[in-house]
């Protein structure tokens, strides 16, 4: 079975066509600075391989859809219902689903929701202290980046040689962390929406909801105005005053505001590593992935600084000079620290293949 997996970001589209179950990559590609996703989808090259199914790394389908599903009207309705919680993500996937329905009407479409991996979290790590009616409406902690965190958990197990208590740090334009106890998600930084947790490039992280109400009342803003500001002008962009909030631009800027943004980001990562070590009763490994986690030695070092008491001992040369998937801690470090590439498309293809073949 040939499965096309289009991985749609807020401004990018990367894709793979995988032959399953052999997991052989038949074609892959990437488009940056995408403005029209229909145009980008039309340019996907299959290298002559027929497409038997299309599988999406869908984001937010609420409480009913925390797994992998063949896309039907129920899935589409859920994506639309939770669009206000993930506007930058669900809207893109709704556009892509409609485009593929038109261009490949006979090909089954599959949604592998990012929330699936976090379905193992226990109620006391998942519930908010909100009125019961809110929880019944679906206001709970879902967690996202599930395909990436699952991929990292499997890769770390391979490299370390045993199941471990792991903190997975997916750091990029969109960032989250996950406590993974021997392959099982225990806790994660993103909650009801992908807006929460760590600061993202342009999206705020954790924020006191009464700060939002305060600014709305003070300035007379409506919900749409607030949403636009917090999604497009918050996060690292808001802290640094650098549009786009790209860490590469922040590291090159050298301004006090840019350094503040980097310091806030690294502090939140360090603090969360400590919290998740407590949640799991110990720590065996920390893995960095995503555009920042995989490529920024400077930020990896800042995120680990001061955590020697937990057993994290970076090897400076390995951190700064190595390439590819590797351990960047010293040989004597009680906690393994790794820099890894993630492969969300492979996880999505595996899930889709299982659903389509009932295997």
C-alpha positions as CSV (number, residue, x, y, z in Angstrom):
1,X,0.0,0.0,0.0
2,X,1.3,3.4,-1.0
3,X,0.4,6.1,1.5
4,X,0.9,9.8,0.9
5,X,1.4,11.7,4.1
6,X,1.2,15.5,3.7
7,X,2.5,17.3,6.8
8,X,1.1,20.8,6.8
9,X,2.6,23.5,8.9
10,X,1.5,27.1,9.3
11,X,3.7,28.2,6.4
12,X,5.1,24.9,5.0
13,X,4.1,21.6,3.5
14,X,6.4,18.6,3.6
15,X,5.3,15.2,2.4
16,X,6.4,11.6,2.0
17,X,5.0,8.7,0.0
18,X,5.7,5.4,1.9
19,X,5.3,1.9,0.7
20,X,3.7,0.1,3.7
21,X,4.3,-2.1,5.6
22,X,7.9,-2.1,4.2
23,X,8.2,1.6,5.2
24,X,10.1,2.4,2.1
25,X,10.1,6.1,1.1
26,X,9.1,6.3,-2.6
27,X,9.0,10.1,-2.8
28,X,9.4,13.1,-0.5
29,X,9.4,16.9,-0.8
30,X,9.0,20.2,1.0
31,X,7.5,23.6,0.2
32,X,8.3,26.6,2.3
33,X,6.5,29.9,2.7
34,X,3.2,28.4,1.5
35,X,0.4,30.9,1.0
36,X,-2.0,28.8,-1.0
37,X,-2.2,25.2,0.2
38,X,-4.3,24.1,-2.8
39,X,-1.5,25.2,-5.1
40,X,1.1,23.4,-3.0
41,X,-0.9,20.2,-2.9
42,X,-1.2,20.3,-6.7
43,X,2.6,20.4,-7.0
44,X,3.2,17.3,-4.9
45,X,5.3,14.9,-7.0
46,X,4.6,11.2,-6.7
47,X,7.7,10.0,-8.7
48,X,5.3,7.8,-10.7
49,X,4.1,5.9,-7.6
50,X,0.3,5.4,-7.4
51,X,-1.3,6.7,-4.3
52,X,-3.6,4.2,-2.5
53,X,-4.4,6.4,0.5
54,X,-3.7,9.9,2.0
55,X,-3.0,10.2,5.7
56,X,-3.0,13.5,7.6
57,X,-1.4,14.4,10.9
58,X,-4.6,16.0,12.0
59,X,-4.5,18.2,15.1
60,X,-7.7,18.8,17.1
61,X,-10.9,16.7,16.9
62,X,-12.0,17.0,20.5
63,X,-12.8,14.2,22.9
64,X,-14.4,11.9,20.3
65,X,-11.5,11.8,18.0
66,X,-8.3,11.0,19.9
67,X,-7.1,8.3,17.6
68,X,-6.8,7.4,13.9
69,X,-9.9,7.4,11.7
70,X,-11.0,7.2,8.1
71,X,-12.2,10.7,7.3
72,X,-16.0,11.0,7.0
73,X,-18.4,13.8,7.7
74,X,-18.1,13.2,11.5
75,X,-14.4,13.8,11.4
76,X,-14.9,17.0,9.3
77,X,-17.6,18.2,11.7
78,X,-15.2,17.7,14.7
79,X,-12.4,19.6,12.9
80,X,-14.8,22.5,12.3
81,X,-16.2,22.4,15.9
82,X,-12.7,22.7,17.4
83,X,-11.5,25.2,14.8
84,X,-11.6,28.0,17.4
85,X,-9.2,26.0,19.6
86,X,-6.7,25.4,16.8
87,X,-7.3,28.0,14.1
88,X,-3.9,27.9,12.6
89,X,-4.0,24.1,12.2
90,X,-7.5,22.8,11.7
91,X,-8.3,25.4,9.0
92,X,-5.3,24.2,6.9
93,X,-6.2,20.5,7.3
94,X,-9.8,21.2,6.3
95,X,-8.6,22.9,3.2
96,X,-6.3,20.0,2.4
97,X,-9.0,17.4,3.0
98,X,-11.3,19.2,0.6
99,X,-8.5,19.6,-2.0
100,X,-7.7,15.8,-1.9
101,X,-11.4,14.9,-2.0
102,X,-11.6,16.8,-5.3
103,X,-8.3,15.7,-6.8
104,X,-8.4,12.0,-5.7
105,X,-12.1,11.2,-5.1
106,X,-11.6,7.4,-5.1
107,X,-8.7,7.5,-2.6
108,X,-9.4,7.0,1.1
109,X,-8.4,9.8,3.4
110,X,-7.2,9.1,7.0
111,X,-6.9,11.4,10.0
112,X,-4.2,10.4,12.6
113,X,-4.9,12.9,15.3
114,X,-1.9,14.4,17.3
115,X,-3.9,13.9,20.5
116,X,-3.8,10.0,20.2
117,X,-0.4,9.5,21.8
118,X,-1.5,11.4,24.9
119,X,-4.7,9.4,25.5
120,X,-2.7,7.5,28.2
121,X,-2.4,10.4,30.6
122,X,-4.3,9.9,33.8
123,X,-7.3,12.1,34.9
124,X,-5.3,14.1,37.5
125,X,-2.8,15.1,34.8
126,X,-5.5,15.9,32.2
127,X,-8.3,17.8,34.0
128,X,-8.6,21.5,34.5
129,X,-10.3,23.1,37.5
130,X,-13.2,24.5,35.5
131,X,-16.9,24.1,35.9
132,X,-18.3,20.7,35.1
133,X,-20.2,22.1,32.1
134,X,-16.9,23.2,30.6
135,X,-15.4,19.8,31.0
136,X,-18.5,18.2,29.5
137,X,-18.1,20.5,26.5
138,X,-14.6,19.1,25.9
139,X,-12.4,21.5,27.9
140,X,-9.6,19.1,29.0
141,X,-5.9,18.8,28.4
142,X,-5.4,17.0,25.1
143,X,-1.7,17.5,24.2
144,X,-0.4,17.7,20.7
145,X,2.8,16.8,18.6
146,X,1.8,13.2,19.5
147,X,3.3,11.7,16.3
148,X,6.7,13.4,17.0
149,X,6.8,12.5,20.6
150,X,5.9,8.9,19.8
151,X,8.7,8.8,17.1
152,X,11.2,10.2,19.6
153,X,10.3,7.7,22.3
154,X,10.8,4.8,19.9
155,X,14.1,6.2,18.6
156,X,15.5,6.8,22.1
157,X,14.6,3.3,23.1
158,X,16.6,2.0,20.1
159,X,19.6,4.1,20.8
160,X,19.7,3.7,24.6
161,X,18.9,0.0,24.4
162,X,16.0,-0.1,26.9
163,X,12.7,1.6,27.7
164,X,13.4,4.8,29.7
165,X,11.8,7.6,31.6
166,X,12.2,10.3,28.9
167,X,11.5,14.0,28.5
168,X,10.9,14.6,24.8
169,X,11.5,18.3,23.7
170,X,9.9,19.1,20.3
171,X,11.3,22.6,19.9
172,X,10.5,24.6,16.7
173,X,8.1,27.2,15.4
174,X,5.6,25.2,17.4
175,X,7.1,23.7,20.6
176,X,6.0,21.2,23.2
177,X,7.4,18.8,25.7
178,X,6.3,15.4,26.9
179,X,7.0,13.2,29.9
180,X,7.2,9.6,28.5
181,X,7.5,6.8,31.0
182,X,8.7,3.7,29.1
183,X,6.8,4.6,25.9
184,X,3.6,6.0,27.6
185,X,2.7,9.7,27.6
186,X,2.4,10.8,31.2
187,X,2.1,14.6,30.8
188,X,2.7,17.2,28.1
189,X,2.9,21.0,28.0
190,X,0.2,21.7,25.4
191,X,-3.3,21.5,26.9
192,X,-6.7,22.3,25.4
193,X,-5.1,24.0,22.5
194,X,-1.7,24.1,20.8
195,X,-1.5,27.7,22.0
196,X,-0.6,26.7,25.6
197,X,2.6,25.4,27.2
198,X,6.0,26.8,25.9
199,X,6.2,30.0,24.0
200,X,5.9,29.3,20.3
201,X,7.3,31.4,17.5
202,X,4.3,33.7,17.2
203,X,1.8,32.0,19.6
204,X,1.8,32.7,23.3
205,X,2.4,29.9,25.8
206,X,0.9,29.5,29.2
207,X,-1.1,32.7,30.1
208,X,-3.4,33.7,32.9
209,X,-6.8,33.8,31.3
210,X,-7.7,36.8,33.4
211,X,-4.9,38.8,31.6
212,X,-6.9,38.2,28.4
213,X,-10.2,39.4,30.0
214,X,-8.4,42.4,31.5
215,X,-7.1,43.5,28.1
216,X,-10.4,42.9,26.4
217,X,-12.2,45.1,28.9
218,X,-9.5,47.7,29.0
219,X,-9.2,48.1,25.2
220,X,-12.6,47.1,24.0
221,X,-11.3,44.2,21.9
222,X,-13.5,41.4,20.7
223,X,-12.5,37.7,20.6
224,X,-11.3,37.8,17.0
225,X,-8.9,40.7,17.8
226,X,-7.4,39.0,20.8
227,X,-7.1,35.7,18.9
228,X,-5.2,37.4,16.1
229,X,-2.8,39.1,18.4
230,X,-2.0,36.1,20.5
231,X,-1.7,33.8,17.5
232,X,0.3,36.1,15.3
233,X,2.1,38.6,17.6
234,X,2.7,36.6,20.8
235,X,5.3,34.0,21.8
236,X,9.0,34.7,20.9
237,X,7.9,37.3,18.4
238,X,6.1,39.3,21.1
239,X,9.0,39.0,23.6
240,X,11.7,39.8,21.1
241,X,9.9,42.4,19.0
242,X,11.1,40.4,15.9
243,X,8.3,39.5,13.5
244,X,8.0,35.8,13.0
245,X,9.8,34.8,16.2
246,X,12.3,32.6,14.3
247,X,15.0,31.5,16.8
248,X,17.7,31.9,14.1
249,X,16.8,35.5,13.8
250,X,16.7,36.0,17.5
251,X,20.2,34.4,17.9
252,X,21.6,36.7,15.2
253,X,19.9,39.9,16.5
254,X,21.9,40.3,19.7
255,X,19.4,42.7,21.1
256,X,18.3,42.7,24.8
257,X,14.7,41.8,23.8
258,X,15.9,38.9,21.6
259,X,18.0,37.6,24.4
260,X,15.1,37.9,26.8
261,X,13.0,35.8,24.5
262,X,15.7,33.1,24.3
263,X,16.1,33.2,28.1
264,X,12.4,32.8,28.8
265,X,12.2,29.9,26.4
266,X,15.2,28.1,27.8
267,X,14.0,28.7,31.4
268,X,10.6,27.1,30.6
269,X,12.3,24.1,29.1
270,X,14.6,23.7,32.1
271,X,11.8,24.1,34.6
272,X,9.6,21.5,32.7
273,X,12.4,18.9,32.6
274,X,12.6,19.2,36.4
275,X,8.9,18.9,36.8
276,X,8.6,15.9,34.5
277,X,11.4,14.1,36.3
278,X,9.3,14.5,39.5
279,X,6.2,13.3,37.7
280,X,8.0,10.1,36.5
281,X,9.9,9.5,39.8
282,X,13.2,9.9,38.0
283,X,14.8,10.6,34.6
284,X,16.9,8.5,32.2
285,X,17.0,10.5,29.0
286,X,16.2,13.9,27.5
287,X,15.8,14.2,23.7
288,X,15.8,17.4,21.6
289,X,14.1,17.5,18.2
290,X,12.3,19.9,15.9
291,X,13.9,22.7,14.0
292,X,15.3,24.3,17.1
293,X,16.0,21.2,19.2
294,X,17.8,19.4,16.4
295,X,19.8,22.3,15.0
296,X,20.5,24.9,17.7
297,X,23.5,23.7,19.9
298,X,23.3,27.1,21.7
299,X,19.8,26.6,22.8
300,X,20.2,23.0,23.7
301,X,23.1,24.0,26.0
302,X,21.0,26.8,27.6
303,X,18.1,24.4,28.2
304,X,20.4,21.9,30.0
305,X,22.3,24.5,32.0
306,X,22.0,24.0,35.7
307,X,20.5,20.6,35.5
308,X,23.6,18.7,36.5
309,X,21.9,17.9,39.8
310,X,19.4,15.8,37.8
311,X,22.3,14.0,36.0
312,X,22.4,15.9,32.8
313,X,26.0,16.4,31.7
314,X,26.4,17.7,28.2
315,X,29.6,17.0,26.1
316,X,30.4,20.3,24.6
317,X,32.1,18.9,21.4
318,X,29.3,16.4,20.8
319,X,26.7,19.1,21.2
320,X,28.3,21.6,19.0
321,X,30.1,19.6,16.3
322,X,28.1,16.4,15.7
323,X,25.7,15.5,12.9
324,X,22.7,13.3,12.7
325,X,21.0,11.3,15.5
326,X,23.4,11.2,18.4
327,X,24.0,11.2,22.1
328,X,25.4,14.6,23.1
329,X,25.9,13.9,26.8
330,X,29.2,12.7,28.3
331,X,29.9,9.0,28.6
332,X,29.6,9.4,32.4
333,X,26.3,11.3,32.4
334,X,23.7,9.5,34.4
335,X,21.0,10.9,32.1
336,X,21.4,10.5,28.3
337,X,20.9,13.6,26.3
338,X,20.2,13.2,22.6
339,X,19.7,15.3,19.5
340,X,17.4,13.6,17.0
341,X,15.5,14.1,13.8
342,X,11.8,13.3,14.1
343,X,9.7,11.5,11.5
344,X,6.1,12.3,12.0
345,X,5.2,11.0,8.5
346,X,6.3,7.5,9.3
347,X,4.2,7.4,12.5
348,X,1.1,8.6,10.6
349,X,1.7,6.1,7.8
350,X,1.9,3.2,10.3
351,X,-1.3,4.3,12.0
352,X,-3.1,4.7,8.7
353,X,-2.0,1.3,7.5
354,X,-3.3,-0.4,10.6
355,X,-6.7,1.3,10.2
356,X,-7.0,0.6,6.5
357,X,-5.9,-3.1,6.8
358,X,-7.4,-3.9,10.2
359,X,-3.9,-5.1,11.3
